[in-house]
Amino acid sequence: VRQLSFRMTSGANLSGIGKACLLYANDHDDKMPPDLESLIKTEGVSPKSLQSKLKPGDFDGPSYIYIAGQTAAMSPRNVLAYDNPEFCIDGVNVLYLDSHVAFVKPEQFRRDLAATCKRLGREMPKVRFQDEDE
């Protein structure tokens, strides 16, 4: 129950981030912010909302992975940000470019991320979930 609550809070954080990204793009020629930290200064996003409750206290990496260099005019199916899979087991919350958030299982997440990378002309990053071997 606790994990589900943390997952829901993380999804709400990503939803807020998505709305802030669209506001940012509205003021910057449809360009999404260069990084999530920019939203703190320009859109009044709380630094706390950039931290996932799913993130373990001893984990040193970021809570959310952000895919920079996108514009609001790109495919709404593009992944914009997502829970860091390194501390997730059965899936991740994913923020899509159209600002909707969905909890996605690992296989579907990898397909969505690969399609986004292909549309952006980028290499697919290595994705490892907490329960997967290296």
N, CA, C and O atoms as a Tinker XYZ file with bonds, in Angstrom:
   536  protein
     1  N      0.835000   -1.184000    0.000000    73     2
     2  CA     0.000000    0.000000    0.000000    64     1     3
     3  C      0.885000    1.255000    0.000000    63     2     4     5
     4  O      0.612000    2.221000   -0.712000    81     3
     5  N      1.931000    1.221000    0.798000    73     3     6
     6  CA     2.839000    2.358000    0.867000    64     5     7
     7  C      3.500000    2.621000   -0.486000    63     6     8     9
     8  O      3.597000    3.764000   -0.931000    81     7
     9  N      3.949000    1.547000   -1.131000    73     7    10
    10  CA     4.596000    1.668000   -2.438000    64     9    11
    11  C      3.629000    2.241000   -3.472000    63    10    12    13
    12  O      4.019000    3.067000   -4.297000    81    11
    13  N      2.382000    1.810000   -3.431000    73    11    14
    14  CA     1.369000    2.332000   -4.351000    64    13    15
    15  C      1.138000    3.824000   -4.110000    63    14    16    17
    16  O      0.995000    4.602000   -5.054000    81    15
    17  N      1.106000    4.205000   -2.850000    73    15    18
    18  CA     0.953000    5.620000   -2.504000    64    17    19
    19  C      2.124000    6.442000   -3.044000    63    18    20    21
    20  O      1.920000    7.521000   -3.598000    81    19
    21  N      3.353000    5.935000   -2.884000    73    19    22
    22  CA     4.535000    6.631000   -3.395000    64    21    23
    23  C      4.493000    6.721000   -4.920000    63    22    24    25
    24  O      4.870000    7.738000   -5.502000    81    23
    25  N      4.028000    5.643000   -5.560000    73    23    26
    26  CA     3.917000    5.642000   -7.018000    64    25    27
    27  C      2.919000    6.710000   -7.479000    63    26    28    29
    28  O      3.158000    7.411000   -8.461000    81    27
    29  N      1.810000    6.822000   -6.766000    73    27    30
    30  CA     0.796000    7.826000   -7.119000    64    29    31
    31  C      1.334000    9.247000   -6.926000    63    30    32    33
    32  O      1.068000   10.129000   -7.743000    81    31
    33  N      2.085000    9.466000   -5.852000    73    31    34
    34  CA     2.686000   10.775000   -5.607000    64    33    35
    35  C      3.694000   11.108000   -6.698000    63    34    36    37
    36  O      3.757000   12.243000   -7.168000    81    35
    37  N      4.473000   10.126000   -7.093000    73    35    38
    38  CA     5.442000   10.333000   -8.167000    64    37    39
    39  C      4.727000   10.677000   -9.479000    63    38    40    41
    40  O      5.173000   11.552000  -10.222000    81    39
    41  N      3.632000    9.995000   -9.753000    73    39    42
    42  CA     2.844000   10.298000  -10.950000    64    41    43
    43  C      2.284000   11.711000  -10.912000    63    42    44    45
    44  O      2.254000   12.405000  -11.927000    81    43
    45  N      1.842000   12.131000   -9.731000    73    43    46
    46  CA     1.333000   13.497000   -9.585000    64    45    47
    47  C      2.457000   14.512000   -9.797000    63    46    48    49
    48  O      2.244000   15.555000  -10.415000    81    47
    49  N      3.656000   14.209000   -9.283000    73    47    50
    50  CA     4.809000   15.089000   -9.519000    64    49    51
    51  C      5.074000   15.227000  -11.017000    63    50    52    53
    52  O      5.268000   16.334000  -11.519000    81    51
    53  N      5.081000   14.104000  -11.722000    73    51    54
    54  CA     5.338000   14.133000  -13.162000    64    53    55
    55  C      4.249000   14.899000  -13.906000    63    54    56    57
    56  O      4.535000   15.598000  -14.878000    81    55
    57  N      3.014000   14.773000  -13.461000    73    55    58
    58  CA     1.923000   15.517000  -14.077000    64    57    59
    59  C      2.143000   17.018000  -13.927000    63    58    60    61
    60  O      1.957000   17.776000  -14.879000    81    59
    61  N      2.536000   17.442000  -12.737000    73    59    62
    62  CA     2.845000   18.849000  -12.498000    64    61    63
    63  C      4.030000   19.321000  -13.330000    63    62    64    65
    64  O      4.035000   20.435000  -13.853000    81    63
    65  N      5.032000   18.459000  -13.443000    73    63    66
    66  CA     6.193000   18.779000  -14.274000    64    65    67
    67  C      5.755000   18.955000  -15.719000    63    66    68    69
    68  O      6.217000   19.869000  -16.401000    81    67
    69  N      4.870000   18.088000  -16.190000    73    67    70
    70  CA     4.384000   18.182000  -17.572000    64    69    71
    71  C      3.658000   19.497000  -17.839000    63    70    72    73
    72  O      3.869000   20.137000  -18.870000    81    71
    73  N      2.817000   19.883000  -16.914000    73    71    74
    74  CA     2.099000   21.162000  -17.067000    64    73    75
    75  C      3.073000   22.337000  -17.062000    63    74    76    77
    76  O      2.927000   23.276000  -17.844000    81    75
    77  N      4.065000   22.281000  -16.178000    73    75    78
    78  CA     5.065000   23.347000  -16.115000    64    77    79
    79  C      5.898000   23.393000  -17.399000    63    78    80    81
    80  O      6.266000   24.473000  -17.863000    81    79
    81  N      6.194000   22.227000  -17.968000    73    79    82
    82  CA     6.942000   22.181000  -19.228000    64    81    83
    83  C      6.147000   22.839000  -20.357000    63    82    84    85
    84  O      6.710000   23.559000  -21.181000    81    83
    85  N      4.842000   22.588000  -20.389000    73    83    86
    86  CA     4.010000   23.215000  -21.421000    64    85    87
    87  C      3.942000   24.727000  -21.231000    63    86    88    89
    88  O      3.965000   25.471000  -22.211000    81    87
    89  N      3.860000   25.189000  -19.990000    73    87    90
    90  CA     3.885000   26.628000  -19.730000    64    89    91
    91  C      5.214000   27.230000  -20.176000    63    90    92    93
    92  O      5.251000   28.302000  -20.779000    81    91
    93  N      6.292000   26.533000  -19.876000    73    91    94
    94  CA     7.620000   26.987000  -20.291000    64    93    95
    95  C      7.678000   27.085000  -21.819000    63    94    96    97
    96  O      8.132000   28.090000  -22.365000    81    95
    97  N      7.216000   26.040000  -22.498000    73    95    98
    98  CA     7.247000   26.020000  -23.962000    64    97    99
    99  C      6.418000   27.154000  -24.551000    63    98   100   101
   100  O      6.788000   27.729000  -25.574000    81    99
   101  N      5.317000   27.472000  -23.918000    73    99   102
   102  CA     4.460000   28.558000  -24.372000    64   101   103
   103  C      5.209000   29.899000  -24.397000    63   102   104   105
   104  O      4.945000   30.754000  -25.242000    81   103
   105  N      6.129000   30.060000  -23.474000    73   103   106
   106  CA     6.905000   31.300000  -23.377000    64   105   107
   107  C      8.253000   31.244000  -24.097000    63   106   108   109
   108  O      8.972000   32.243000  -24.136000    81   107
   109  N      8.606000   30.079000  -24.671000    73   107   110
   110  CA     9.929000   29.902000  -25.280000    64   109   111
   111  C      9.846000   29.258000  -26.664000    63   110   112   113
   112  O     10.542000   28.281000  -26.941000    81   111
   113  N      9.005000   29.802000  -27.517000    73   111   114
   114  CA     8.901000   29.336000  -28.917000    64   113   115
   115  C      8.676000   27.831000  -29.034000    63   114   116   117
   116  O      9.279000   27.183000  -29.889000    81   115
   117  N      7.823000   27.274000  -28.191000    73   115   118
   118  CA     7.469000   25.854000  -28.191000    64   117   119
   119  C      8.583000   24.920000  -27.723000    63   118   120   121
   120  O      8.412000   23.702000  -27.766000    81   119
   121  N      9.697000   25.450000  -27.285000    73   119   122
   122  CA    10.810000   24.612000  -26.815000    64   121   123
   123  C     10.582000   24.218000  -25.364000    63   122   124   125
   124  O     10.245000   25.051000  -24.522000    81   123
   125  N     10.771000   22.945000  -25.091000    73   123   126
   126  CA    10.702000   22.451000  -23.720000    64   125   127
   127  C     11.944000   22.932000  -22.971000    63   126   128   129
   128  O     12.945000   23.272000  -23.602000    81   127
   129  N     11.899000   22.966000  -21.642000    73   127   130
   130  CA    13.053000   23.467000  -20.888000    64   129   131
   131  C     14.308000   22.621000  -21.127000    63   130   132   133
   132  O     14.214000   21.444000  -21.477000    81   131
   133  N     15.480000   23.229000  -20.937000    73   131   134
   134  CA    16.717000   22.471000  -21.133000    64   133   135
   135  C     16.917000   21.379000  -20.082000    63   134   136   137
   136  O     17.596000   20.383000  -20.333000    81   135
   137  N     16.323000   21.574000  -18.908000    73   135   138
   138  CA    16.404000   20.588000  -17.827000    64   137   139
   139  C     15.267000   20.859000  -16.837000    63   138   140   141
   140  O     14.624000   21.907000  -16.892000    81   139
   141  N     15.032000   19.932000  -15.958000    73   139   142
   142  CA    13.934000   20.087000  -15.004000    64   141   143
   143  C     14.199000   21.195000  -13.993000    63   142   144   145
   144  O     13.263000   21.852000  -13.536000    81   143
   145  N     15.454000   21.408000  -13.643000    73   143   146
   146  CA    15.789000   22.437000  -12.666000    64   145   147
   147  C     15.385000   23.827000  -13.152000    63   146   148   149
   148  O     15.102000   24.704000  -12.337000    81   147
   149  N     15.355000   24.040000  -14.473000    73   147   150
   150  CA    14.933000   25.334000  -15.030000    64   149   151
   151  C     13.510000   25.681000  -14.622000    63   150   152   153
   152  O     13.160000   26.856000  -14.521000    81   151
   153  N     12.693000   24.668000  -14.389000    73   151   154
   154  CA    11.295000   24.898000  -14.024000    64   153   155
   155  C     11.151000   25.520000  -12.637000    63   154   156   157
   156  O     10.135000   26.150000  -12.341000    81   155
   157  N     12.148000   25.349000  -11.798000    73   155   158
   158  CA    12.110000   25.933000  -10.451000    64   157   159
   159  C     12.144000   27.455000  -10.571000    63   158   160   161
   160  O     11.368000   28.153000   -9.917000    81   159
   161  N     13.045000   27.966000  -11.408000    73   159   162
   162  CA    13.196000   29.414000  -11.563000    64   161   163
   163  C     12.108000   30.032000  -12.438000    63   162   164   165
   164  O     11.568000   31.087000  -12.107000    81   163
   165  N     11.785000   29.375000  -13.556000    73   163   166
   166  CA    10.892000   30.009000  -14.526000    64   165   167
   167  C      9.412000   29.766000  -14.273000    63   166   168   169
   168  O      8.588000   30.628000  -14.574000    81   167
   169  N      9.063000   28.610000  -13.727000    73   167   170
   170  CA     7.649000   28.257000  -13.582000    64   169   171
   171  C      7.219000   28.078000  -12.130000    63   170   172   173
   172  O      6.074000   27.712000  -11.865000    81   171
   173  N      8.116000   28.330000  -11.197000    73   171   174
   174  CA     7.765000   28.230000   -9.789000    64   173   175
   175  C      7.545000   26.817000   -9.283000    63   174   176   177
   176  O      6.852000   26.610000   -8.287000    81   175
   177  N      8.130000   25.848000   -9.961000    73   175   178
   178  CA     8.005000   24.458000   -9.521000    64   177   179
   179  C      8.804000   24.285000   -8.231000    63   178   180   181
   180  O      9.929000   24.774000   -8.121000    81   179
   181  N      8.232000   23.602000   -7.277000    73   179   182
   182  CA     8.900000   23.339000   -6.011000    64   181   183
   183  C     10.022000   22.315000   -6.217000    63   182   184   185
   184  O      9.816000   21.298000   -6.880000    81   183
   185  N     11.201000   22.576000   -5.655000    73   183   186
   186  CA    12.282000   21.581000   -5.754000    64   185   187
   187  C     11.853000   20.216000   -5.218000    63   186   188   189
   188  O     12.333000   19.182000   -5.683000    81   187
   189  N     10.952000   20.219000   -4.243000    73   187   190
   190  CA    10.466000   18.961000   -3.663000    64   189   191
   191  C      9.732000   18.107000   -4.705000    63   190   192   193
   192  O      9.766000   16.878000   -4.639000    81   191
   193  N      9.068000   18.763000   -5.668000    73   191   194
   194  CA     8.329000   17.995000   -6.678000    64   193   195
   195  C      9.253000   17.345000   -7.708000    63   194   196   197
   196  O      8.796000   16.560000   -8.539000    81   195
   197  N     10.543000   17.664000   -7.659000    73   195   198
   198  CA    11.511000   17.007000   -8.538000    64   197   199
   199  C     12.156000   15.811000   -7.842000    63   198   200   201
   200  O     13.071000   15.184000   -8.375000    81   199
   201  N     11.661000   15.506000   -6.637000    73   199   202
   202  CA    12.157000   14.360000   -5.875000    64   201   203
   203  C     11.037000   13.340000   -5.696000    63   202   204   205
   204  O      9.979000   13.658000   -5.154000    81   203
   205  N     11.275000   12.130000   -6.148000    73   203   206
   206  CA    10.275000   11.069000   -6.046000    64   205   207
   207  C     10.324000   10.410000   -4.673000    63   206   208   209
   208  O     11.399000   10.157000   -4.130000    81   207
   209  N      9.138000   10.134000   -4.118000    73   207   210
   210  CA     9.073000    9.392000   -2.854000    64   209   211
   211  C      9.508000    7.939000   -3.065000    63   210   212   213
   212  O      9.819000    7.237000   -2.102000    81   211
   213  N      9.529000    7.488000   -4.324000    73   211   214
   214  CA     9.984000    6.134000   -4.623000    64   213   215
   215  C     11.497000    5.994000   -4.465000    63   214   216   217
   216  O     12.009000    4.891000   -4.273000    81   215
   217  N     12.203000    7.113000   -4.547000    73   215   218
   218  CA    13.661000    7.099000   -4.500000    64   217   219
   219  C     14.146000    6.727000   -3.100000    63   218   220   221
   220  O     13.810000    7.400000   -2.126000    81   219
   221  N     14.939000    5.654000   -2.999000    73   219   222
   222  CA    15.482000    5.271000   -1.685000    64   221   223
   223  C     16.420000    6.351000   -1.146000    63   222   224   225
   224  O     17.073000    7.054000   -1.918000    81   223
   225  N     16.484000    6.478000    0.156000    73   223   226
   226  CA    17.325000    7.490000    0.784000    64   225   227
   227  C     18.796000    7.361000    0.454000    63   226   228   229
   228  O     19.509000    8.364000    0.418000    81   227
   229  N     19.267000    6.146000    0.211000    73   227   230
   230  CA    20.687000    5.940000   -0.071000    64   229   231
   231  C     21.009000    5.944000   -1.571000    63   230   232   233
   232  O     22.140000    5.662000   -1.966000    81   231
   233  N     20.006000    6.267000   -2.407000    73   231   234
   234  CA    20.214000    6.276000   -3.858000    64   233   235
   235  C     20.790000    7.625000   -4.270000    63   234   236   237
   236  O     20.265000    8.669000   -3.882000    81   235
   237  N     21.866000    7.611000   -5.053000    73   235   238
   238  CA    22.572000    8.837000   -5.392000    64   237   239
   239  C     22.125000    9.473000   -6.721000    63   238   240   241
   240  O     22.455000   10.631000   -6.978000    81   239
   241  N     21.398000    8.758000   -7.553000    73   239   242
   242  CA    21.004000    9.276000   -8.860000    64   241   243
   243  C     19.772000   10.161000   -8.806000    63   242   244   245
   244  O     19.201000   10.380000   -7.738000    81   243
   245  N     19.361000   10.671000   -9.969000    73   243   246
   246  CA    18.187000   11.543000  -10.033000    64   245   247
   247  C     16.882000   10.761000   -9.836000    63   246   248   249
   248  O     16.820000    9.561000  -10.104000    81   247
   249  N     15.856000   11.453000   -9.371000    73   247   250
   250  CA    14.534000   10.832000   -9.227000    64   249   251
   251  C     13.888000   10.603000  -10.581000    63   250   252   253
   252  O     13.306000    9.550000  -10.841000    81   251
   253  N     14.003000   11.609000  -11.438000    73   251   254
   254  CA    13.358000   11.558000  -12.749000    64   253   255
   255  C     14.394000   11.749000  -13.845000    63   254   256   257
   256  O     15.327000   12.542000  -13.713000    81   255
   257  N     14.211000   11.012000  -14.917000    73   255   258
   258  CA    15.061000   11.151000  -16.096000    64   257   259
   259  C     14.293000   12.008000  -17.092000    63   258   260   261
   260  O     13.143000   11.713000  -17.416000    81   259
   261  N     14.925000   13.060000  -17.571000    73   259   262
   262  CA    14.302000   14.026000  -18.481000    64   261   263
   263  C     14.973000   13.933000  -19.845000    63   262   264   265
   264  O     16.197000   13.844000  -19.938000    81   263
   265  N     14.173000   13.952000  -20.895000    73   263   266
   266  CA    14.710000   13.900000  -22.256000    64   265   267
   267  C     14.620000   15.302000  -22.846000    63   266   268   269
   268  O     13.571000   15.730000  -23.326000    81   267
   269  N     15.733000   15.995000  -22.798000    73   267   270
   270  CA    15.804000   17.387000  -23.246000    64   269   271
   271  C     15.819000   17.480000  -24.773000    63   270   272   273
   272  O     15.979000   16.482000  -25.475000    81   271
   273  N     15.648000   18.715000  -25.264000    73   271   274
   274  CA    15.764000   18.978000  -26.694000    64   273   275
   275  C     14.493000   18.739000  -27.478000    63   274   276   277
   276  O     14.555000   18.549000  -28.693000    81   275
   277  N     13.342000   18.741000  -26.828000    73   275   278
   278  CA    12.083000   18.510000  -27.521000    64   277   279
   279  C     11.283000   19.805000  -27.604000    63   278   280   281
   280  O     11.533000   20.765000  -26.875000    81   279
   281  N     10.321000   19.802000  -28.508000    73   279   282
   282  CA     9.410000   20.937000  -28.638000    64   281   283
   283  C      7.982000   20.434000  -28.508000    63   282   284   285
   284  O      7.709000   19.245000  -28.670000    81   283
   285  N      7.083000   21.352000  -28.214000    73   283   286
   286  CA     5.671000   20.991000  -28.051000    64   285   287
   287  C      5.062000   20.480000  -29.349000    63   286   288   289
   288  O      4.023000   19.820000  -29.323000    81   287
   289  N      5.691000   20.774000  -30.484000    73   287   290
   290  CA     5.163000   20.366000  -31.784000    64   289   291
   291  C      5.549000   18.932000  -32.162000    63   290   292   293
   292  O      5.059000   18.411000  -33.164000    81   291
   293  N      6.400000   18.299000  -31.393000    73   291   294
   294  CA     6.830000   16.927000  -31.702000    64   293   295
   295  C      5.720000   15.940000  -31.359000    63   294   296   297
   296  O      4.664000   16.318000  -30.852000    81   295
   297  N      5.981000   14.676000  -31.647000    73   295   298
   298  CA     4.978000   13.629000  -31.419000    64   297   299
   299  C      4.501000   13.619000  -29.972000    63   298   300   301
   300  O      5.316000   13.572000  -29.051000    81   299
   301  N      3.181000   13.662000  -29.765000    73   299   302
   302  CA     2.650000   13.611000  -28.394000    64   301   303
   303  C      2.960000   12.284000  -27.706000    63   302   304   305
   304  O      2.830000   12.174000  -26.487000    81   303
   305  N      3.369000   11.278000  -28.475000    73   303   306
   306  CA     3.719000    9.972000  -27.907000    64   305   307
   307  C      5.151000    9.932000  -27.382000    63   306   308   309
   308  O      5.559000    8.940000  -26.778000    81   307
   309  N      5.917000   10.999000  -27.605000    73   307   310
   310  CA     7.286000   11.031000  -27.100000    64   309   311
   311  C      7.301000   11.001000  -25.579000    63   310   312   313
   312  O      6.453000   11.600000  -24.918000    81   311
   313  N      8.273000   10.297000  -25.047000    73   311   314
   314  CA     8.520000   10.293000  -23.612000    64   313   315
   315  C      9.273000   11.582000  -23.289000    63   314   316   317
   316  O     10.273000   11.897000  -23.933000    81   315
   317  N      8.794000   12.323000  -22.298000    73   315   318
   318  CA     9.460000   13.559000  -21.878000    64   317   319
   319  C     10.259000   13.352000  -20.587000    63   318   320   321
   320  O     11.369000   13.867000  -20.449000    81   319
   321  N      9.694000   12.602000  -19.653000    73   319   322
   322  CA    10.378000   12.320000  -18.383000    64   321   323
   323  C      9.789000   11.042000  -17.794000    63   322   324   325
   324  O      8.687000   10.623000  -18.148000    81   323
   325  N     10.554000   10.432000  -16.885000    73   323   326
   326  CA    10.077000    9.183000  -16.270000    64   325   327
   327  C     10.817000    8.922000  -14.972000    63   326   328   329
   328  O     11.907000    9.443000  -14.735000    81   327
   329  N     10.183000    8.083000  -14.122000    73   327   330
   330  CA    10.835000    7.636000  -12.894000    64   329   331
   331  C     12.162000    6.986000  -13.264000    63   330   332   333
   332  O     12.268000    6.323000  -14.295000    81   331
   333  N     13.159000    7.174000  -12.433000    73   331   334
   334  CA    14.434000    6.507000  -12.664000    64   333   335
   335  C     14.219000    5.004000  -12.468000    63   334   336   337
   336  O     13.915000    4.575000  -11.355000    81   335
   337  N     14.371000    4.193000  -13.525000    73   335   338
   338  CA    14.105000    2.755000  -13.405000    64   337   339
   339  C     15.006000    2.030000  -12.406000    63   338   340   341
   340  O     14.666000    0.944000  -11.937000    81   339
   341  N     16.151000    2.627000  -12.080000    73   339   342
   342  CA    17.085000    1.950000  -11.186000    64   341   343
   343  C     16.512000    1.685000   -9.801000    63   342   344   345
   344  O     17.009000    0.812000   -9.089000    81   343
   345  N     15.470000    2.425000   -9.404000    73   343   346
   346  CA    14.846000    2.130000   -8.105000    64   345   347
   347  C     13.388000    1.684000   -8.272000    63   346   348   349
   348  O     12.608000    1.731000   -7.321000    81   347
   349  N     13.032000    1.258000   -9.468000    73   347   350
   350  CA    11.674000    0.754000   -9.737000    64   349   351
   351  C     11.751000   -0.730000  -10.085000    63   350   352   353
   352  O     12.764000   -1.206000  -10.596000    81   351
   353  N     10.681000   -1.444000   -9.803000    73   351   354
   354  CA    10.693000   -2.889000  -10.055000    64   353   355
   355  C      9.712000   -3.282000  -11.153000    63   354   356   357
   356  O     10.130000   -3.815000  -12.181000    81   355
   357  N      8.435000   -3.036000  -10.965000    73   355   358
   358  CA     7.439000   -3.569000  -11.902000    64   357   359
   359  C      6.974000   -2.568000  -12.950000    63   358   360   361
   360  O      6.024000   -2.845000  -13.682000    81   359
   361  N      7.620000   -1.415000  -13.038000    73   359   362
   362  CA     7.260000   -0.421000  -14.037000    64   361   363
   363  C      7.630000    0.969000  -13.576000    63   362   364   365
   364  O      8.146000    1.158000  -12.474000    81   363
   365  N      7.359000    1.954000  -14.440000    73   363   366
   366  CA     7.693000    3.344000  -14.135000    64   365   367
   367  C      6.539000    4.258000  -14.518000    63   366   368   369
   368  O      5.756000    3.951000  -15.418000    81   367
   369  N      6.447000    5.379000  -13.825000    73   367   370
   370  CA     5.545000    6.443000  -14.253000    64   369   371
   371  C      6.236000    7.171000  -15.403000    63   370   372   373
   372  O      7.417000    7.507000  -15.316000    81   371
   373  N      5.500000    7.409000  -16.464000    73   371   374
   374  CA     6.060000    8.058000  -17.648000    64   373   375
   375  C      5.232000    9.296000  -17.972000    63   374   376   377
   376  O      4.004000    9.243000  -18.037000    81   375
   377  N      5.936000   10.416000  -18.174000    73   375   378
   378  CA     5.326000   11.657000  -18.634000    64   377   379
   379  C      5.548000   11.730000  -20.136000    63   378   380   381
   380  O      6.684000   11.740000  -20.609000    81   379
   381  N      4.453000   11.781000  -20.878000    73   379   382
   382  CA     4.534000   11.902000  -22.331000    64   381   383
   383  C      4.452000   13.374000  -22.728000    63   382   384   385
   384  O      4.023000   14.219000  -21.942000    81   383
   385  N      4.863000   13.663000  -23.941000    73   383   386
   386  CA     4.947000   15.051000  -24.404000    64   385   387
   387  C      3.597000   15.761000  -24.375000    63   386   388   389
   388  O      3.554000   16.981000  -24.219000    81   387
   389  N      2.503000   15.032000  -24.521000    73   387   390
   390  CA     1.180000   15.669000  -24.464000    64   389   391
   391  C      0.748000   15.944000  -23.028000    63   390   392   393
   392  O     -0.383000   16.372000  -22.794000    81   391
   393  N      1.622000   15.705000  -22.078000    73   391   394
   394  CA     1.492000   15.949000  -20.638000    64   393   395
   395  C      0.670000   14.906000  -19.883000    63   394   396   397
   396  O      0.377000   15.111000  -18.705000    81   395
   397  N      0.290000   13.801000  -20.513000    73   395   398
   398  CA    -0.377000   12.761000  -19.714000    64   397   399
   399  C      0.687000   11.852000  -19.092000    63   398   400   401
   400  O      1.785000   11.692000  -19.626000    81   399
   401  N      0.334000   11.272000  -17.968000    73   399   402
   402  CA     1.229000   10.394000  -17.228000    64   401   403
   403  C      0.574000    9.029000  -17.136000    63   402   404   405
   404  O     -0.627000    8.919000  -16.891000    81   403
   405  N      1.374000    7.991000  -17.334000    73   403   406
   406  CA     0.874000    6.622000  -17.233000    64   405   407
   407  C      1.906000    5.762000  -16.520000    63   406   408   409
   408  O      3.110000    5.983000  -16.654000    81   407
   409  N      1.426000    4.773000  -15.755000    73   407   410
   410  CA     2.320000    3.780000  -15.182000    64   409   411
   411  C      2.499000    2.704000  -16.243000    63   410   412   413
   412  O      1.524000    2.120000  -16.716000    81   411
   413  N      3.747000    2.446000  -16.614000    73   411   414
   414  CA     4.043000    1.572000  -17.744000    64   413   415
   415  C      4.968000    0.438000  -17.300000    63   414   416   417
   416  O      5.959000    0.661000  -16.605000    81   415
   417  N      4.624000   -0.776000  -17.716000    73   415   418
   418  CA     5.443000   -1.961000  -17.428000    64   417   419
   419  C      6.765000   -1.867000  -18.204000    63   418   420   421
   420  O      6.830000   -1.180000  -19.223000    81   419
   421  N      7.819000   -2.553000  -17.733000    73   419   422
   422  CA     9.146000   -2.424000  -18.349000    64   421   423
   423  C      9.191000   -2.653000  -19.864000    63   422   424   425
   424  O      9.857000   -1.899000  -20.573000    81   423
   425  N      8.506000   -3.664000  -20.365000    73   423   426
   426  CA     8.578000   -3.961000  -21.802000    64   425   427
   427  C      7.988000   -2.822000  -22.635000    63   426   428   429
   428  O      8.581000   -2.401000  -23.628000    81   427
   429  N      6.816000   -2.326000  -22.223000    73   427   430
   430  CA     6.170000   -1.230000  -22.945000    64   429   431
   431  C      6.990000    0.047000  -22.811000    63   430   432   433
   432  O      7.118000    0.809000  -23.770000    81   431
   433  N      7.542000    0.282000  -21.634000    73   431   434
   434  CA     8.367000    1.459000  -21.429000    64   433   435
   435  C      9.558000    1.455000  -22.387000    63   434   436   437
   436  O      9.858000    2.473000  -23.011000    81   435
   437  N     10.232000    0.322000  -22.501000    73   435   438
   438  CA    11.383000    0.242000  -23.412000    64   437   439
   439  C     10.956000    0.506000  -24.861000    63   438   440   441
   440  O     11.681000    1.158000  -25.611000    81   439
   441  N      9.798000    0.007000  -25.248000    73   439   442
   442  CA     9.305000    0.265000  -26.618000    64   441   443
   443  C      9.015000    1.755000  -26.813000    63   442   444   445
   444  O      9.399000    2.338000  -27.827000    81   443
   445  N      8.335000    2.367000  -25.841000    73   443   446
   446  CA     8.010000    3.796000  -25.944000    64   445   447
   447  C      9.273000    4.651000  -25.967000    63   446   448   449
   448  O      9.371000    5.605000  -26.738000    81   447
   449  N     10.225000    4.307000  -25.128000    73   447   450
   450  CA    11.477000    5.067000  -25.071000    64   449   451
   451  C     12.274000    4.887000  -26.361000    63   450   452   453
   452  O     12.844000    5.847000  -26.879000    81   451
   453  N     12.315000    3.658000  -26.881000    73   451   454
   454  CA    13.028000    3.405000  -28.137000    64   453   455
   455  C     12.394000    4.191000  -29.287000    63   454   456   457
   456  O     13.106000    4.753000  -30.120000    81   455
   457  N     11.073000    4.231000  -29.335000    73   455   458
   458  CA    10.377000    4.983000  -30.391000    64   457   459
   459  C     10.664000    6.478000  -30.265000    63   458   460   461
   460  O     10.847000    7.162000  -31.272000    81   459
   461  N     10.704000    6.981000  -29.043000    73   459   462
   462  CA    11.033000    8.394000  -28.820000    64   461   463
   463  C     12.449000    8.678000  -29.301000    63   462   464   465
   464  O     12.679000    9.654000  -30.015000    81   463
   465  N     13.394000    7.836000  -28.916000    73   463   466
   466  CA    14.787000    8.026000  -29.324000    64   465   467
   467  C     14.927000    7.978000  -30.841000    63   466   468   469
   468  O     15.684000    8.754000  -31.426000    81   467
   469  N     14.206000    7.077000  -31.466000    73   467   470
   470  CA    14.255000    6.979000  -32.930000    64   469   471
   471  C     13.726000    8.263000  -33.563000    63   470   472   473
   472  O     14.338000    8.789000  -34.493000    81   471
   473  N     12.597000    8.776000  -33.071000    73   471   474
   474  CA    12.036000   10.018000  -33.616000    64   473   475
   475  C     12.983000   11.209000  -33.391000    63   474   476   477
   476  O     13.009000   12.147000  -34.188000    81   475
   477  N     13.749000   11.162000  -32.310000    73   475   478
   478  CA    14.685000   12.248000  -32.004000    64   477   479
   479  C     16.059000   12.043000  -32.644000    63   478   480   481
   480  O     16.923000   12.917000  -32.573000    81   479
   481  N     16.247000   10.893000  -33.260000    73   479   482
   482  CA    17.537000   10.595000  -33.885000    64   481   483
   483  C     18.641000   10.361000  -32.863000    63   482   484   485
   484  O     19.800000   10.706000  -33.093000    81   483
   485  N     18.268000    9.771000  -31.734000    73   483   486
   486  CA    19.228000    9.516000  -30.650000    64   485   487
   487  C     19.360000    8.032000  -30.389000    63   486   488   489
   488  O     18.502000    7.229000  -30.754000    81   487
   489  N     20.463000    7.697000  -29.743000    73   487   490
   490  CA    20.691000    6.315000  -29.349000    64   489   491
   491  C     19.852000    6.004000  -28.105000    63   490   492   493
   492  O     19.703000    6.841000  -27.215000    81   491
   493  N     19.323000    4.812000  -28.064000    73   491   494
   494  CA    18.539000    4.358000  -26.917000    64   493   495
   495  C     19.466000    4.211000  -25.703000    63   494   496   497
   496  O     20.480000    3.518000  -25.781000    81   495
   497  N     19.122000    4.862000  -24.579000    73   495   498
   498  CA    19.960000    4.707000  -23.380000    64   497   499
   499  C     19.780000    3.322000  -22.769000    63   498   500   501
   500  O     18.769000    2.652000  -22.984000    81   499
   501  N     20.766000    2.920000  -22.019000    73   499   502
   502  CA    20.663000    1.658000  -21.291000    64   501   503
   503  C     19.647000    1.850000  -20.171000    63   502   504   505
   504  O     19.716000    2.829000  -19.428000    81   503
   505  N     18.712000    0.926000  -20.051000    73   503   506
   506  CA    17.678000    1.005000  -19.018000    64   505   507
   507  C     17.754000   -0.261000  -18.179000    63   506   508   509
   508  O     17.660000   -1.374000  -18.697000    81   507
   509  N     17.925000   -0.073000  -16.878000    73   507   510
   510  CA    17.972000   -1.222000  -15.970000    64   509   511
   511  C     17.048000   -0.956000  -14.796000    63   510   512   513
   512  O     17.162000    0.058000  -14.106000    81   511
   513  N     16.130000   -1.887000  -14.585000    73   511   514
   514  CA    15.244000   -1.797000  -13.437000    64   513   515
   515  C     15.932000   -2.426000  -12.225000    63   514   516   517
   516  O     16.869000   -3.211000  -12.367000    81   515
   517  N     15.459000   -2.073000  -11.047000    73   515   518
   518  CA    16.092000   -2.480000   -9.799000    64   517   519
   519  C     16.285000   -3.993000   -9.698000    63   518   520   521
   520  O     17.309000   -4.459000   -9.199000    81   519
   521  N     15.318000   -4.745000  -10.164000    73   519   522
   522  CA    15.382000   -6.203000   -9.989000    64   521   523
   523  C     16.061000   -6.938000  -11.152000    63   522   524   525
   524  O     16.046000   -8.168000  -11.196000    81   523
   525  N     16.651000   -6.199000  -12.084000    73   523   526
   526  CA    17.301000   -6.821000  -13.235000    64   525   527
   527  C     18.805000   -6.888000  -13.030000    63   526   528   529
   528  O     19.414000   -5.991000  -12.447000    81   527
   529  N     19.390000   -7.975000  -13.525000    73   527   530
   530  CA    20.841000   -8.120000  -13.458000    64   529   531
   531  C     21.491000   -7.230000  -14.510000    63   530   532   533
   532  O     20.881000   -6.905000  -15.529000    81   531
   533  N     22.713000   -6.848000  -14.254000    73   531   534
   534  CA    23.433000   -5.988000  -15.216000    64   533   535
   535  C     23.812000   -6.747000  -16.443000    63   534   536
   536  O     24.420000   -6.184000  -17.354000    81   535
